[in-house]
Amino acid sequence: MVVGQLPAETVKEFSVDLPRRKAIGWFFIGLGFLSISFGLFMLLLLLFDVFSRGLPYLTWDFLTSFDSRFPQRAGILAALAGTVYMMGFTIIAALPLGVAAAIYLEEYAGDSWFARLVEINISNLASVPSIIYGLLGLQLFVRAMGLNRSVLAGALTMALVILPIIIVASREALRAVPPSIRDASLALGATKWQTIRHHVLPYALSGIMTGNILAAARAIGESAPLIAIGALTFVPFTPNSPLDLFTVLPIQIFNWTSRPQEAFHDVAAAGIIVLLTVLLVLNSLAIFLRWRFRTQF
């Protein structure tokens, strides 16, 4: 529309006023820069404190020893083994169920009221505080199923925590596959399941694996659900079966930070470095898988 055809009041209301608009733009750019700088500064300050206190304790003996009443002898082997053991069972329980649910909702359920109801509930479950899952796991797995405070009870509880995340991430990966690939496969006589198995899933594999690894990384850093089910804080052994007692890295770190001796706080800093290393490795693996199996349509 030509400006000269607008009423005078409208032209005055929407006048350019370029200096004012530029000033507002620079104000918000500066505000954003200050916010990012403040966040990075606090993160670097926190990392400096953790590394300066934890590195002197981060020795081979620390990685291969069990916890102790003496900070110089305290190790993280039981928590590290418990974390690996629990996460293995968590992925075994959550990955097939989450991917299967995503395939059903994305490929078979269609735009029905049932699919919309399930989708809304899954999205809401993804934002539920993890302590709620811990209380559910305490009642269902520890008490009703009689699994006690075992690795299996902890793994099933953590599977509940990450299951909505896996479903949402897998659905997004399946949705990213172009419909033309499905149409071409069906036009050549393949069944719906053959189309999903041989065409849709291979193309969506990188997105599914990335979502699952990031969900597992979140589960490794969670401590509230495991504290709720009563996971132990002092375990001087490694679990040998799914029904053994266990502890994990976040709980072990929480135990050390709650002790009054200052030296145990430095040991906790060493444990945080180990936990950060595990999370960094998992995130790097997710980036590698996304790059290695990415598909250009």
Phi, psi and chi 1 to 4 in degrees:
 res  aa     phi    psi   chi1   chi2   chi3   chi4
   1 MET       -  138.5 -179.1  178.2  -64.9      -
   2 VAL   -76.2  133.0 -179.3      -      -      -
   3 VAL   -63.5  -33.1  175.8      -      -      -
   4 GLY   -66.0  -17.1      -      -      -      -
   5 GLN   -87.8   -6.4  -62.0  176.6  -12.3      -
   6 LEU   -82.9  154.1  -64.7  173.8      -      -
   7 PRO   -61.2  156.2  -20.6   30.4      -      -
   8 ALA   -63.2  -37.2      -      -      -      -
   9 GLU   -64.7  -39.2  -65.4   78.8    7.4      -
  10 THR   -66.8  -41.5  -54.3      -      -      -
  11 VAL   -62.5  -39.0  173.6      -      -      -
  12 LYS   -69.2  -38.4 -176.2  179.0  178.9  180.0
  13 GLU   -67.6  -39.2 -176.4  179.6   -4.7      -
  14 PHE  -104.0   31.4  -67.2  100.4      -      -
  15 SER   -63.8  154.2   60.6      -      -      -
  16 VAL   -61.4  -54.6  176.1      -      -      -
  17 ASP    46.2   56.2 -163.6    4.2      -      -
  18 LEU   -59.6  -42.8 -166.7   57.8      -      -
  19 PRO   -59.1  -39.1  -24.7   35.4      -      -
  20 ARG   -67.8  -41.4  178.8  173.3  172.0  -87.2
  21 ARG   -65.6  -37.7  -67.6  169.0   57.1 -171.5
  22 LYS   -66.7  -38.7  -78.9 -173.6  175.6 -180.0
  23 ALA   -63.6  -42.4      -      -      -      -
  24 ILE   -64.1  -41.3  -66.3  174.8      -      -
  25 GLY   -61.2  -46.4      -      -      -      -
  26 TRP   -65.3  -32.1  -79.1  110.8      -      -
  27 PHE   -63.0  -46.2  171.1   76.1      -      -
  28 PHE   -72.9  -30.7  -79.2  104.0      -      -
  29 ILE   -64.0  -44.3  -69.4  173.7      -      -
  30 GLY   -64.2  -39.5      -      -      -      -
  31 LEU   -63.8  -41.8 -173.6   62.4      -      -
  32 GLY   -65.2  -40.9      -      -      -      -
  33 PHE   -63.5  -41.8  178.9   77.1      -      -
  34 LEU   -64.8  -38.9  -74.8  176.8      -      -
  35 SER   -64.5  -45.5  -59.2      -      -      -
  36 ILE   -64.3  -41.8  -66.2  174.4      -      -
  37 SER   -64.1  -40.4  -59.1      -      -      -
  38 PHE   -64.9  -43.6  178.8   75.1      -      -
  39 GLY   -63.2  -44.9      -      -      -      -
  40 LEU   -65.8  -37.8  -70.7  176.6      -      -
  41 PHE   -63.3  -44.8  173.4   75.2      -      -
  42 MET   -65.1  -38.0  -64.4  -56.8  -64.5      -
  43 LEU   -64.9  -44.9  176.4   62.3      -      -
  44 LEU   -64.9  -37.7  -69.0  175.6      -      -
  45 LEU   -63.4  -42.1 -167.6   64.6      -      -
  46 LEU   -65.7  -44.5 -178.6   62.0      -      -
  47 LEU   -64.4  -39.5  -70.8  176.0      -      -
  48 PHE   -61.6  -43.4  174.1   77.7      -      -
  49 ASP   -63.4  -43.6 -179.9   64.4      -      -
  50 VAL   -65.7  -46.5  167.4      -      -      -
  51 PHE   -71.8  -37.7  -83.6   84.3      -      -
  52 SER   -66.5  -30.8   61.6      -      -      -
  53 ARG   -90.6  -30.1  -61.6  176.8   65.2  173.4
  54 GLY   -91.5  -27.7      -      -      -      -
  55 LEU   -60.1  -38.4  -79.5  179.1      -      -
  56 PRO   -61.2  -24.6  -25.6   35.6      -      -
  57 TYR   -93.8   -9.2  -75.0   87.7      -      -
  58 LEU   -83.9   81.0 -165.5   60.7      -      -
  59 THR  -116.9  173.6   61.5      -      -      -
  60 TRP   -63.6  -38.1 -178.7 -110.1      -      -
  61 ASP   -62.8  -34.7  -72.0  -21.8      -      -
  62 PHE   -63.6  -37.9  176.0   74.4      -      -
  63 LEU   -77.3  -22.6  -63.3  175.0      -      -
  64 THR  -113.4   12.7   56.6      -      -      -
  65 SER  -116.5  158.1  -59.5      -      -      -
  66 PHE   -89.3  172.1  -64.4  109.9      -      -
  67 ASP   -66.8  156.2 -166.2   11.7      -      -
  68 SER  -145.9  163.2  170.4      -      -      -
  69 ARG   -74.4  -16.2  -65.9 -179.8  -61.9  166.2
  70 PHE  -105.8  125.7  -54.0   99.3      -      -
  71 PRO   -61.0  -30.5   18.0  -29.3      -      -
  72 GLN   -69.2  -22.3  -67.4   78.6   10.8      -
  73 ARG  -103.3   -4.6  -59.5  178.1 -172.9  173.6
  74 ALA   -69.1  137.2      -      -      -      -
  75 GLY  -131.9  174.9      -      -      -      -
  76 ILE  -121.0   13.8 -154.8  165.5      -      -
  77 LEU   -60.6  -46.2  177.0   59.9      -      -
  78 ALA   -62.1  -42.7      -      -      -      -
  79 ALA   -68.7  -38.7      -      -      -      -
  80 LEU   -66.2  -45.5 -165.9   58.2      -      -
  81 ALA   -65.7  -40.1      -      -      -      -
  82 GLY   -63.4  -38.1      -      -      -      -
  83 THR   -64.8  -46.0  -62.0      -      -      -
  84 VAL   -63.1  -44.1  173.4      -      -      -
  85 TYR   -62.6  -49.2 -146.1    2.1      -      -
  86 MET   -64.7  -41.6 -174.9 -161.2   70.7      -
  87 MET   -67.2  -32.6  -72.8  -49.2  -55.7      -
  88 GLY   -59.8  -48.4      -      -      -      -
  89 PHE   -69.2  -32.5  -74.4  105.8      -      -
  90 THR   -63.1  -45.5  -61.1      -      -      -
  91 ILE   -66.8  -39.7  -66.4  173.8      -      -
  92 ILE   -60.0  -37.8  -69.6  174.0      -      -
  93 ALA   -80.4  -38.1      -      -      -      -
  94 ALA   -90.7  -34.2      -      -      -      -
  95 LEU   -63.8  -54.1  177.6   61.0      -      -
  96 PRO   -62.6  -41.3  -15.5   28.7      -      -
  97 LEU   -65.3  -43.3 -167.1   58.8      -      -
  98 GLY   -66.8  -43.3      -      -      -      -
  99 VAL   -68.1  -40.3  174.0      -      -      -
 100 ALA   -62.5  -41.6      -      -      -      -
 101 ALA   -64.4  -39.5      -      -      -      -
 102 ALA   -65.4  -40.8      -      -      -      -
 103 ILE   -62.9  -43.6  -69.1  174.7      -      -
 104 TYR   -62.9  -48.2  171.4   76.0      -      -
 105 LEU   -66.7  -36.1  -68.9  172.6      -      -
 106 GLU   -87.0  -33.2 -162.8   62.2   32.2      -
 107 GLU  -106.5  -26.4  -57.0  -68.3  -23.3      -
 108 TYR  -115.8  -36.7  -70.5   98.8      -      -
 109 ALA   -69.3  -30.9      -      -      -      -
 110 GLY    70.8 -157.4      -      -      -      -
 111 ASP  -100.9   49.4 -168.3   23.3      -      -
 112 SER   -87.4  165.5   61.6      -      -      -
 113 TRP   -65.3  -32.9   66.5  -90.9      -      -
 114 PHE   -65.0  -42.4  176.1   74.2      -      -
 115 ALA   -64.4  -41.9      -      -      -      -
 116 ARG   -65.7  -38.1  -69.8 -166.0  -64.6  -87.4
 117 LEU   -64.1  -45.3  179.0   65.2      -      -
 118 VAL   -64.9  -40.8  172.4      -      -      -
 119 GLU   -62.2  -43.2 -176.9  175.7   -0.1      -
 120 ILE   -63.2  -41.9  -68.7  172.6      -      -
 121 ASN   -68.3  -37.9  -78.9  -80.3      -      -
 122 ILE   -65.6  -41.3  -70.9  173.8      -      -
 123 SER   -63.4  -38.5  -60.3      -      -      -
 124 ASN   -68.9  -38.0  -68.9  -28.1      -      -
 125 LEU   -64.6  -31.5  -73.5  174.0      -      -
 126 ALA   -65.4  -20.5      -      -      -      -
 127 SER  -105.0    4.6   59.0      -      -      -
 128 VAL   -72.8  135.8  169.9      -      -      -
 129 PRO   -56.7  141.5  -23.6   33.0      -      -
 130 SER   -65.5  -23.8   57.3      -      -      -
 131 ILE   -63.3  -29.0 -173.7   68.3      -      -
 132 ILE   -64.8  -41.4  -56.4  -60.6      -      -
 133 TYR   -64.0  -33.9  -68.5  102.0      -      -
 134 GLY   -63.4  -42.5      -      -      -      -
 135 LEU   -65.5  -38.1  -63.2  175.0      -      -
 136 LEU   -64.3  -43.3  177.2   61.9      -      -
 137 GLY   -64.7  -36.4      -      -      -      -
 138 LEU   -61.5  -44.5  173.5   66.1      -      -
 139 GLN   -75.6  -40.9 -174.6   62.5   33.3      -
 140 LEU   -82.9  -54.1 -179.7   61.0      -      -
 141 PHE   -86.7  -42.1  -57.8  125.7      -      -
 142 VAL   -76.7  -45.7  176.6      -      -      -
 143 ARG   -94.5  -53.8  -66.2  175.7  178.8  169.5
 144 ALA   -68.5  -43.8      -      -      -      -
 145 MET   -90.9   -7.6  -62.2  177.1   64.0      -
 146 GLY    68.1   31.2      -      -      -      -
 147 LEU   -84.6   -4.3  -64.7  177.9      -      -
 148 ASN    58.5 -161.7 -155.6    0.2      -      -
 149 ARG   -89.4   53.3  -58.4  166.7 -178.2  176.3
 150 SER   -93.1  171.9   62.9      -      -      -
 151 VAL   -59.4  -40.5  174.7      -      -      -
 152 LEU   -65.4  -40.9 -168.5   56.6      -      -
 153 ALA   -63.8  -42.1      -      -      -      -
 154 GLY   -65.4  -40.5      -      -      -      -
 155 ALA   -65.8  -42.9      -      -      -      -
 156 LEU   -66.0  -36.3  -67.1  175.6      -      -
 157 THR   -64.9  -44.6  -57.3      -      -      -
 158 MET   -68.0  -29.4  -62.8  -49.6  -66.9      -
 159 ALA   -63.3  -37.7      -      -      -      -
 160 LEU   -63.4  -36.6  -68.9  178.3      -      -
 161 VAL   -64.5  -44.6  174.3      -      -      -
 162 ILE   -94.1   -8.9   65.3  173.3      -      -
 163 LEU   -58.7  -46.7 -166.6   56.5      -      -
 164 PRO   -60.7  -36.0  -22.3   33.3      -      -
 165 ILE   -65.6  -42.9  -56.6  173.2      -      -
 166 ILE   -63.2  -42.5  -67.7  177.1      -      -
 167 ILE   -63.1  -46.7  -65.6  173.7      -      -
 168 VAL   -63.5  -45.3  171.6      -      -      -
 169 ALA   -65.3  -40.2      -      -      -      -
 170 SER   -68.0  -38.5  -60.5      -      -      -
 171 ARG   -63.0  -41.2  -70.8 -167.8   67.5 -174.9
 172 GLU   -63.6  -39.5  -68.8  -63.2  -31.5      -
 173 ALA   -66.3  -41.4      -      -      -      -
 174 LEU   -66.9  -37.6  -67.2  170.5      -      -
 175 ARG   -68.0  -25.0 -161.5  174.4  -62.7  163.8
 176 ALA   -75.1  -15.1      -      -      -      -
 177 VAL   -74.1  126.6  178.6      -      -      -
 178 PRO   -60.4  139.3  -22.2   32.5      -      -
 179 PRO   -60.6  -24.2  -21.2   31.4      -      -
 180 SER   -62.4  -30.6   57.6      -      -      -
 181 ILE   -67.3  -41.7  -67.8  178.7      -      -
 182 ARG   -64.4  -45.4  -62.9  176.3  176.8   81.8
 183 ASP   -61.2  -40.9  -63.4  -21.7      -      -
 184 ALA   -64.9  -41.9      -      -      -      -
 185 SER   -65.7  -44.1  176.6      -      -      -
 186 LEU   -66.1  -34.2  -65.6  172.7      -      -
 187 ALA   -67.5  -25.5      -      -      -      -
 188 LEU   -87.3    3.1  -68.5  173.9      -      -
 189 GLY   101.9    2.1      -      -      -      -
 190 ALA   -72.6  149.8      -      -      -      -
 191 THR   -77.0  171.7   63.3      -      -      -
 192 LYS   -63.4  -43.0 -166.1  170.0 -175.8   63.6
 193 TRP   -66.7  -39.5  169.6 -118.8      -      -
 194 GLN   -62.1  -38.6  -72.0  172.3  -28.5      -
 195 THR   -63.0  -43.9  -60.0      -      -      -
 196 ILE   -66.9  -44.5  -64.9  170.5      -      -
 197 ARG   -69.2  -44.5  179.7 -175.7  175.4 -173.4
 198 HIS   -94.9  -14.0  -63.6  -70.3      -      -
 199 HIS  -127.3  -51.0  -60.7  -76.8      -      -
 200 VAL   -71.2  -51.0  177.0      -      -      -
 201 LEU   -62.0  -44.2  -80.3  178.7      -      -
 202 PRO   -59.5  -39.0  -26.7   36.1      -      -
 203 TYR   -70.5  -30.9  -76.3  122.3      -      -
 204 ALA   -91.6    0.3      -      -      -      -
 205 LEU   -59.5  -43.7 -177.9   62.2      -      -
 206 SER   -62.9  -42.5   62.5      -      -      -
 207 GLY   -65.8  -39.7      -      -      -      -
 208 ILE   -64.7  -46.9  -67.2  174.0      -      -
 209 MET   -64.9  -40.2  -65.8  -54.3  -62.0      -
 210 THR   -61.7  -45.7  -60.0      -      -      -
 211 GLY   -62.4  -38.8      -      -      -      -
 212 ASN   -68.3  -40.3  -80.7  -87.5      -      -
 213 ILE   -67.3  -41.5  -68.6  173.0      -      -
 214 LEU   -65.7  -35.5  -66.7  178.7      -      -
 215 ALA   -65.6  -40.5      -      -      -      -
 216 ALA   -64.7  -37.1      -      -      -      -
 217 ALA   -62.9  -37.3      -      -      -      -
 218 ARG   -66.2  -40.5  179.3 -163.9  166.5 -178.9
 219 ALA   -64.4  -35.0      -      -      -      -
 220 ILE   -63.6  -35.1  -71.7  177.1      -      -
 221 GLY   -84.4   -3.6      -      -      -      -
 222 GLU   -83.7  136.5  -72.0  -77.2   -4.3      -
 223 SER  -124.6  -27.2   60.9      -      -      -
 224 ALA   -58.8  -46.6      -      -      -      -
 225 PRO   -62.4  -35.5  -19.0   31.3      -      -
 226 LEU   -75.3  -33.2  -59.6  177.5      -      -
 227 ILE   -65.9  -36.7  -68.1  176.4      -      -
 228 ALA   -64.6  -36.5      -      -      -      -
 229 ILE   -84.1   -4.7   68.6  169.4      -      -
 230 GLY    90.5   30.4      -      -      -      -
 231 ALA   -62.0  143.9      -      -      -      -
 232 LEU   -74.5  153.6  -59.6 -178.4      -      -
 233 THR  -101.3  -19.9   56.0      -      -      -
 234 PHE  -124.1  107.0 -175.0   85.5      -      -
 235 VAL  -130.5  106.3  177.9      -      -      -
 236 PRO   -91.1   36.6   32.7  -32.8      -      -
 237 PHE  -157.1  164.7   54.5   84.0      -      -
 238 THR  -100.3  142.6   56.1      -      -      -
 239 PRO   -68.1  138.7   22.5  -31.2      -      -
 240 ASN  -110.4  -11.0  -65.6  -43.2      -      -
 241 SER  -146.9  162.4   79.2      -      -      -
 242 PRO   -62.6  -16.7  -21.7   32.2      -      -
 243 LEU  -100.6    7.9  -62.4  179.2      -      -
 244 ASP   -78.7  156.5  -79.0   -8.6      -      -
 245 LEU   -69.5  159.2  -59.0  176.3      -      -
 246 PHE  -157.6  169.0   74.1  107.5      -      -
 247 THR  -141.0  167.1 -171.9      -      -      -
 248 VAL  -132.3  170.5  -68.8      -      -      -
 249 LEU   -56.9  -50.1  -72.5  171.7      -      -
 250 PRO   -60.9  -38.2  -22.6   33.6      -      -
 251 ILE   -69.2  -39.8  -67.9 -179.2      -      -
 252 GLN   -62.0  -42.9 -174.8   65.7   73.5      -
 253 ILE   -63.9  -42.5  -65.8  169.1      -      -
 254 PHE   -60.7  -39.7  169.7   75.5      -      -
 255 ASN   -63.2  -43.3  179.7   32.8      -      -
 256 TRP   -68.5  -39.8  -76.5  -26.9      -      -
 257 THR   -69.5  -22.3   55.1      -      -      -
 258 SER   -84.4   -7.3   62.6      -      -      -
 259 ARG   -81.6  148.8  -64.2 -173.7 -175.8 -177.6
 260 PRO   -73.9  -24.5   24.6  -32.4      -      -
 261 GLN   -68.9  133.1  -61.9   93.3  -29.4      -
 262 GLU   -64.0  -32.7 -173.0   66.9   24.5      -
 263 ALA   -63.5  -32.8      -      -      -      -
 264 PHE   -67.9  -26.3  -89.1  114.5      -      -
 265 HIS   -67.2  -35.8  -60.3  170.7      -      -
 266 ASP   -68.9  -36.8  -62.1  -23.4      -      -
 267 VAL   -63.9  -38.9  177.7      -      -      -
 268 ALA   -62.0  -36.9      -      -      -      -
 269 ALA   -62.6  -39.0      -      -      -      -
 270 ALA   -63.5  -39.1      -      -      -      -
 271 GLY   -64.5  -36.5      -      -      -      -
 272 ILE   -64.2  -37.9  -68.1  172.8      -      -
 273 ILE   -62.0  -41.9  -64.8  174.3      -      -
 274 VAL   -62.6  -44.0  174.6      -      -      -
 275 LEU   -63.6  -42.4 -179.9   58.8      -      -
 276 LEU   -63.2  -37.8  -73.0  175.7      -      -
 277 THR   -63.7  -43.1  -56.1      -      -      -
 278 VAL   -61.8  -44.3  172.7      -      -      -
 279 LEU   -65.5  -38.7  -66.6  174.8      -      -
 280 LEU   -65.2  -40.0 -173.5   62.0      -      -
 281 VAL   -62.9  -44.4  169.0      -      -      -
 282 LEU   -64.6  -42.4  -75.4  177.5      -      -
 283 ASN   -66.5  -36.9  -78.7  -81.4      -      -
 284 SER   -64.8  -39.5  -59.0      -      -      -
 285 LEU   -62.6  -40.0 -178.9   61.1      -      -
 286 ALA   -63.4  -41.2      -      -      -      -
 287 ILE   -65.6  -40.4  -65.9  172.3      -      -
 288 PHE   -63.9  -45.6  171.9   75.2      -      -
 289 LEU   -62.9  -39.8  -72.0  175.0      -      -
 290 ARG   -63.0  -38.1 -171.1 -170.8  -50.7  164.3
 291 TRP   -75.2  -38.8  169.3   79.7      -      -
 292 ARG   -71.0  -39.0  178.3   65.2  178.7   82.6
 293 PHE  -108.3   16.1  -63.7  103.2      -      -
 294 ARG   -65.5  148.4   72.9 -176.9 -172.5  -81.9
 295 THR  -125.0  128.8  -56.7      -      -      -
 296 GLN   -94.0  121.0  -60.3  -70.4  -19.2      -
 297 PHE   -91.7      -  -63.2  109.2      -      -
